[in-house]
């Protein structure tokens, strides 16, 4: 009889322990979900900040007179000499690198069209 009573109390203690374990597992799971949600929100905020940092700088358009002059030279010389580029640079007020880039991009555009 004594052993039967012990087994009943052990079973009820086991059930209580299992219930406590289940409750702690549920709490841990709930905390984990909350932490993951907070992490996702934090990452989204960081992503928004980095998008703002990596926004491209808007390149100003060249004046129409400058574009027309560059186009006229390009029509005659697809690969202008350094001397011609220097003259264009001084006449337009652009740096030689800008003239080079404009010519390069124009060649690329024309190659796509043909």
FENZI-V15337 format. One record per residue. RES is the residue in one letter. PSI is psi in whole degrees, 0 to 359 (999 if undefined). Layout:
BEGIN
res: {RES:RES}
psi: {PSI:PSI}
END
This chain:
BEGIN
res: {X:X:X:X:X:X:X:X:X:X:X:X:X:X:X:X:X:X:X:X:X:X:X:X:X:X:X:X:X:X:X:X:X:X:X:X:X:X:X:X:X:X:X:X:X:X:X:X:X:X:X:X:X:X:X:X:X:X:X:X:X:X:X:X:X:X:X:X:X:X:X:X:X:X:X:X:X:X:X:X:X:X:X:X:X:X:X:X:X:X:X:X:X:X:X:X:X:X:X:X:X:X:X:X:X:X:X:X:X:X:X:X:X:X}
psi: {319:318:325:319:319:319:325:315:324:318:318:324:320:317:317:317:317:319:317:319:317:318:317:324:317:318:317:318:316:316:320:317:318:315:318:319:316:320:317:315:319:316:322:320:317:320:319:318:318:328:320:322:327:13:135:145:133:126:126:145:150:152:154:324:318:314:317:318:315:321:319:315:319:321:327:317:104:329:82:153:167:321:317:322:321:317:315:318:314:325:324:341:8:156:157:323:322:318:315:313:319:315:317:314:322:319:319:318:316:325:325:322:328:999}
END
